[in-house]
Amino acid sequence: MDEVRTDEFLEFATGRSGHLFRSACLLTSGDTHLAEDLVQETLGRMYALWGRTGLLGRAARIDNPAAYAQTVLVRAFLSHRRRRSAAERPLGELPDTARAAPPGDDPALRVALLDALAGLAPKDRAVVVLRYWEDRSIEETAQVMRVSSAAVRTRSVRALARLRERLGGGIAEYAAP
């Protein structure tokens, strides 16, 4: 890959990696190590594509590289969930919960939401993250997940109902006044 394309990719990767990591953390229910792996895999795939043809030269196919990267991230997550090794075991606690929270961050809310997200099936979690964290439309979510719009609507309703069950009526106590 020529130097100009490399510089373009580095600028893109630097600008998007934080956002991709936050989304990956939500998808993985707080597993920061898996989130890092997913972001690395996403950027690796983007780099290969960027180096092959130059993403900017493919404007007709990829109008929005940031959205494309988000799509790659979600698909990498779903692919990982399908091929998870039998040797991997889910943990009873979130990893790295001892880290200091950023100022203004409510750790109780974060843990409650991540626990609730962890209780969802991977595809339901992906729908919730794409629709309500990424603020994507039903059609965009369906395209990313390679399902119908009706499937996205159904998963959204069911996933939100499960989140309400898990969070109960006490979620109001976590909301800022």
Secondary structure, 3 states (H helix, E strand, C coil): CCHHHHHHHHHHHHHHHHHHHHHHHHHCCCCHHHHHHHHHHHHHHHHHHHHHHCHHHHCCCCCCHHHHHHHHHHHHHHHHHHHCCCCCCCCCCCCCCCCCCCCCCCHHHHHHHHHHHHCCCHHHHHHHHHHHHCCCCHHHHHHHHCCCHHHHHHHHHHHHHHHHHHHHHHHHHHCCC
